[in-house]
Amino acid sequence: MRQERGKGGPPQPPRSRQQKPEAEDRVRPGITRMFATAIPGLAPLVIRELNALQGIEVTDSGFDGRSDFILFDVERGARDRVWSVHTVEDIFVEVGRTMRSSGDRPHWIAGRIWRPERVQRALSVWADEVRPLAGSMTFRVIARVLQERSFKRTDLRRHVHNAVSSDKPKWKFADPAQVEVWISEYRQGRLVAGLRLSDVSMRQHEGREVERSGALRPTVAAAMITLAGEPSGTLLDPCCGSGTILLEAAGAGWTPEGSDIDPEAVEIARQNIPEAPIRRADARDLDLADGSVGACVSNLPFGQQYEVQGNMQDWLHTVLTELSRVTQRGGRVILLAPSIPRSAVPATLHLRDRYPIRLLGTKTTIWAYDRV
């Protein structure tokens, strides 16, 4: 783009793009804009949970190459309800949003995103949720884009960093930092920026006393518990590992019960959730009465780390038949596995839904069955 005669510095975006606020910048009075990130594939479940909360409305969603993004409006007095959603990885208060079509240069984007009046509103929320503001704070910028044809991700990060430094001269870079500014292209050509309100403890929920290699992410376990429906008695995890699903089940109001064929897993689960009965058992032969549990929820042993005994399809058919037997009619069986062939599913289990997700770069699926 040609520079205006007699003026130095970088080329400026067209005047119309400089002066006219984008339609999406207009926020209704009493509304706080926020967004959340989730494990890839969990957005539909997060959207369902958020929209079920009074005073919260999901407005958009997408994927930034690493995480699902869910954008939502929060009415005055409803912000505390956001923290009840256990299927999200992180929560942010929005600083601003923009589109590449309004000027696809990193310094233009940074200027449109970081506007002092909106930043102050976001910082007020940050101070309420995280800690009181100080004159001097540390910060860092995390940037993600879906393509780097126009500019590199690092260029966008640098220009947003410069915008923050110009607006807050007493703020200094640090890693880790007190304030994290995230900017992501969550849909092709659409960018959103915000201040991170959550920390690592949110992803880990209450945490596990003892860790085990390959343990399930708590947010995925929470999603599976959500799919199990309203708590109705005992929830069984027949391959409980370190007990992550049982911890989420207890928090949701179920009576958790677990088993595992691995004695080490049984010992770890007992330490992580001592109030739940955990025993050593083979998922193919559970010592439980017919229809004795309200739901079965489990991360089935797949992959190189945890293998099953014998042919996989035969093992699956035997296990699913056993889970169907011990689950009461009207209950649900929720499983995490890359694939479950239809031939392995007994007639008493009806596929209700499935959610393909990605965990640490590996594709897998949450399968939700009704016990009929």
Secondary structure, DSSP 8 states (H G I E B T S, - for coil): ----TT--SS----HHHHHS--GGG---TTEEEEEEEESTT-HHHHHHHHHTSTTEEEEEEEE-SSSEEEEEEEETT-HHHHTT-TT-SEEEEEEEEEEGGG--SHHHHHHHH--HHHHHHHHHHHHHHT----SS-EEEEEEE-S--SSS-HHHHHHHHHHHHHHH-TT-EE-SS-SEEEEEEEEETTEEEEEEE---HHHHHTT--SS--TT---HHHHHHHHHHT-S--SEEEETT-TTSHHHHHHHHHT-EEEEEES-HHHHHHHHHH-TTS-EEE--TTS----TT-EEEEEEE---TTTS--SS-HHHHHHHHHHHHHHHEEEEEEEEEEES---GGGS-TTEEEEEEEEEEETTEEEEEEEEEE-
